[in-house]
Amino acid sequence: MLNPRSIAFARRSFHSALALHTPPRRTGQSGVKWVPTSIPRPPYAAEGLSSEWESVIPRLTRPDQIQGLREACQLAKQVLFLGGQMCQPGTTTDEIDKVLHEAIVAKGAYPSPLNYMGYPKSVCTSVNNIIAHSIPDNRPLRDGDIINIDVTVYLNGYHGDTSATFLVGNVDQAGQNLVACTKECLDKAIEVCGPGSPLREIGRVISDHAQKHGYSVSEELTGHGIGNEFHCHPLIYHHANDEEGTMEPGMAFTIEPILCQGSAMGIMWPDNWTISTIDGGRSAQFEHTVIITKDGVEVLTR
């Protein structure tokens, strides 16, 4: 999710950098997706609102709560796998969105992004130099592209969130290296998770590994708490930081680092969703939802 501290900055960045890097015109998008009335919606869906942010960090401690979140996350994992299979030259991101939307509702779930703060689609599909939150459209994928698909589903009152970056056809070595390093950063971040571990350790290990390989880390987007709400505390910073807070059993959150080949500064497009790199460098992202247990961490979307 977009770091609340960076929203105004990202919008200013678009206007100040427009002369240097003008976004291409967005091609056509299909209409509003239909969801059967029998499928429960999250509270924000009807009016296009956002999550309700409580001042405290929610904890899921009852077995039924953990199982509910686990089931939502496993469905998100399955849907993401289906999306990855579609990442072939000639496929449009709108086609990916359509198929994944249908797969989600077929399982009795609601696609969490749909109408979240007015977002018009069911998944996010961010190609090449798009950092995050790109709206699917009718641009065909091309040989050599890299694409992140971000899937969140709302099933039986719980959100499950995951994403991955996929290679389209023959990707150059530099692109392959970026994607591989980003996945390594996520894996290393998960390794430091457990009860009593400082939340800032996530950002430290990600930054150390990214910088070692010559990549920058986005500071404008964060991981977030998750459960009954799509977004809640704690915020998970992927860059080196000195934020307070430790991991405790029952805390569920996403870890979703974004690495960039050049600058990690983002430009917000006029659609108020799509964020691209300021210098046109490619970016990659991987994401898992985790829950802290009394003995360590469970990766719910693996």
C-alpha positions in Angstrom: 0.0 0.0 0.0 1.1 3.6 -0.5 3.0 4.9 2.5 0.6 7.6 4.0 3.6 9.9 4.4 4.3 9.7 0.7 0.9 10.4 -0.9 1.3 14.2 -1.2 5.0 13.8 -2.3 4.1 11.3 -5.0 1.5 13.5 -6.5 3.9 16.5 -6.5 6.5 14.3 -8.1 4.3 13.6 -11.1 3.9 17.3 -11.9 7.5 18.2 -11.3 8.8 15.4 -13.4 6.2 15.4 -16.2 8.6 17.1 -18.7 11.2 14.4 -18.1 9.0 11.3 -18.2 5.6 11.6 -19.7 3.4 8.5 -19.0 2.1 6.8 -22.1 -1.6 7.2 -22.8 -3.6 4.5 -21.0 -5.4 2.3 -23.5 -9.0 1.2 -23.1 -10.3 -0.6 -20.1 -13.3 -2.9 -19.7 -16.3 -1.9 -17.6 -17.2 -2.5 -13.9 -17.0 -6.2 -12.8 -20.0 -8.1 -11.7 -20.0 -9.9 -8.4 -22.9 -12.2 -7.4 -25.1 -10.7 -4.7 -24.7 -13.9 -2.7 -21.0 -13.1 -2.1 -20.3 -11.1 1.1 -18.6 -7.7 0.4 -16.1 -5.9 2.6 -17.6 -2.8 4.3 -15.9 -0.4 1.9 -17.1 -2.0 -1.3 -20.5 -0.4 -1.7 -19.4 3.2 -1.5 -15.8 3.0 -2.6 -14.3 3.8 0.8 -11.0 2.6 2.4 -10.3 0.3 5.4 -11.2 1.4 8.9 -7.9 2.2 10.6 -7.9 1.4 14.3 -5.2 2.9 16.6 -4.2 -0.5 17.9 -2.6 -3.5 16.1 -5.2 -6.2 15.7 -4.2 -9.7 16.8 -5.6 -13.0 15.5 -5.3 -15.5 18.3 -8.3 -17.8 18.1 -7.9 -20.9 16.0 -11.0 -20.0 13.9 -9.5 -16.5 13.2 -6.2 -18.0 12.0 -7.9 -20.6 9.9 -10.1 -18.0 8.3 -7.1 -15.9 7.3 -5.2 -19.0 6.2 -8.1 -20.0 3.8 -8.3 -16.5 2.3 -4.5 -16.5 1.8 -4.5 -19.9 0.2 -7.1 -18.9 -2.3 -5.1 -15.7 -3.1 -2.1 -18.0 -3.7 -4.1 -20.2 -6.2 -5.4 -17.2 -8.1 -1.9 -15.7 -8.3 -0.6 -19.0 -9.7 -3.3 -18.8 -12.4 -2.4 -15.3 -13.3 1.3 -16.3 -13.6 0.3 -18.9 -16.2 -1.3 -16.2 -18.3 1.8 -14.0 -18.5 2.6 -14.7 -22.2 3.3 -12.4 -25.1 0.1 -11.1 -26.6 -2.1 -11.5 -23.5 -3.5 -8.2 -22.2 -3.6 -7.3 -18.6 -7.4 -6.8 -19.0 -7.7 -10.4 -20.0 -5.7 -11.4 -16.9 -8.0 -9.3 -14.7 -11.1 -10.9 -16.2 -10.0 -14.5 -15.7 -8.8 -13.9 -12.2 -12.0 -12.0 -11.3 -14.0 -15.0 -12.5 -11.8 -17.4 -10.6 -12.2 -15.4 -7.3 -16.0 -15.1 -7.5 -16.3 -18.8 -8.5 -14.8 -19.6 -5.1 -17.4 -17.4 -3.3 -14.9 -14.7 -2.6 -14.8 -10.9 -3.4 -11.8 -9.4 -5.1 -10.6 -7.0 -2.4 -9.2 -4.2 -4.7 -12.5 -3.8 -6.5 -14.0 -0.4 -5.6 -11.5 0.0 -2.8 -11.2 3.8 -2.8 -12.8 3.6 -6.2 -10.3 1.2 -7.8 -12.0 -0.1 -10.9 -10.5 -3.6 -11.3 -10.0 -6.8 -9.4 -6.2 -7.1 -9.5 -3.3 -4.8 -10.1 -0.9 -5.5 -13.0 2.3 -3.5 -13.0 4.6 -3.9 -16.0 8.3 -3.0 -16.3 8.8 0.5 -14.9 5.5 0.6 -13.0 6.2 0.4 -9.3 2.7 -0.6 -8.2 -1.1 -0.3 -8.5 -1.4 -0.2 -12.3 -5.0 -0.6 -13.6 -5.3 -3.5 -16.1 -6.0 -2.4 -19.7 -5.8 -3.7 -23.2 -2.1 -3.3 -23.7 -0.7 -6.7 -24.9 2.2 -8.0 -22.9 5.4 -8.2 -25.0 8.3 -10.5 -25.1 10.8 -9.4 -22.5 8.4 -7.7 -20.2 8.3 -8.3 -16.5 4.9 -8.0 -14.7 3.8 -7.9 -11.1 0.3 -9.3 -10.4 -1.1 -8.3 -7.0 -4.0 -10.4 -5.8 -6.1 -9.9 -2.7 -9.3 -11.8 -2.0 -12.0 -11.4 0.7 -13.3 -14.8 1.8 -15.5 -15.4 4.8 -14.6 -12.1 6.4 -10.8 -12.3 5.9 -8.5 -10.7 3.3 -5.6 -12.7 1.8 -2.9 -10.8 0.0 0.0 -11.9 -2.2 1.9 -10.8 -5.3 4.8 -11.9 -7.6 6.7 -10.7 -10.6 6.6 -12.9 -13.6 8.9 -13.0 -16.7 7.2 -12.7 -20.1 9.0 -14.7 -22.8 12.7 -13.9 -23.1 13.7 -11.4 -20.4 17.2 -10.0 -20.5 19.7 -11.0 -17.8 19.4 -7.6 -16.0 15.6 -8.1 -15.7 16.0 -11.6 -14.5 18.6 -10.5 -11.9 16.2 -7.8 -10.6 13.4 -10.2 -10.2 15.5 -12.8 -8.5 17.0 -10.3 -6.0 13.6 -9.0 -5.1 12.4 -12.6 -4.3 15.5 -13.1 -2.2 14.8 -9.9 -0.3 11.3 -11.2 0.6 12.7 -14.5 1.7 15.4 -12.9 3.9 12.8 -10.6 5.5 10.6 -13.6 6.4 13.6 -15.3 8.0 13.9 -12.5 10.6 10.3 -12.7 11.6 9.2 -14.1 15.0 8.0 -13.0 18.4 10.1 -10.3 19.9 11.8 -9.4 16.7 11.8 -5.6 15.9 9.6 -4.7 12.9 12.4 -2.5 11.6 14.6 -5.7 11.1 12.5 -6.3 7.9 13.6 -3.1 6.4 17.2 -3.6 7.4 17.7 -7.0 5.8 15.9 -5.9 2.7 17.9 -2.8 2.3 21.2 -4.6 3.0 20.6 -7.2 0.4 19.2 -4.8 -2.3 22.1 -2.4 -1.9 24.6 -5.2 -2.0 23.3 -5.9 -5.5 23.0 -2.3 -6.7 19.2 -1.8 -6.3 17.2 0.8 -4.6 14.2 0.1 -2.4 10.9 1.9 -2.6 10.1 4.0 0.5 6.8 5.2 -0.9 5.0 1.9 -0.4 4.7 -0.3 2.6 3.5 -3.6 3.8 0.5 -3.5 6.2 -1.5 -5.4 8.7 -4.3 -7.5 7.4 -7.2 -9.7 8.5 -10.8 -8.6 8.7 -9.5 -5.3 7.3 -7.7 -5.0 3.9 -5.3 -2.5 5.5 -4.5 -1.9 9.1 -1.6 -1.5 11.5 1.3 -2.2 11.6 2.9 -0.5 8.7 5.9 -2.5 7.4 8.7 -0.4 6.0 11.0 -2.2 3.5 13.8 0.4 3.7 16.2 0.9 6.6 14.3 2.7 9.3 14.2 3.3 13.1 10.5 2.8 13.6 9.5 1.4 17.0 7.5 -1.8 17.5 8.1 -5.5 17.9 6.4 -8.6 16.5 4.0 -10.4 18.7 2.0 -13.6 18.4 -1.3 -13.0 16.5 0.1 -10.1 14.4 -0.7 -10.6 10.7 0.9 -8.4 8.0 2.2 -8.4 4.5 5.8 -8.1 3.5 6.0 -6.7 -0.1 9.4 -5.2 -1.0 9.8 -3.3 -4.3 13.3 -3.0 -5.8 14.2 -0.7 -8.6 17.1 -0.7 -11.1 17.6 3.1 -10.8 15.8 5.6 -8.6 13.0 4.3 -6.4 11.2 7.6 -6.5 7.7 7.2 -7.9 5.5 9.4 -10.1 1.7 9.2 -9.5 -0.1 9.1 -12.8 -3.3 11.2 -13.4 -5.5 8.1 -12.7 -4.4 8.5 -9.0 -3.4 4.8 -8.9 -0.5 4.0 -11.2 3.0 4.8 -9.8 5.9 4.6 -12.2 9.6 5.1 -11.6 10.8 8.6 -12.1 13.7 7.5 -14.4 12.0 4.7 -16.4 14.0 2.0 -14.6 12.3 -1.3 -14.1 10.9 -2.4 -10.8 9.9 -5.8 -9.3 7.9 -6.8 -6.3 7.0 -10.0 -4.3 4.6 -10.3 -1.4 3.5 -12.8 1.2 1.0 -12.5 4.1 2.5 -13.8 7.3 1.3 -14.3 10.9 3.5 -14.3 13.9 3.2 -17.4 16.1 4.4 -18.2 19.6 7.2 -20.2 18.0 8.1 -18.1 14.9 6.2 -17.2 11.7 3.7 -18.9 9.4 3.7 -17.8 5.7 0.1 -18.0 4.9 0.4 -17.4 1.1 3.2 -19.9 0.5 
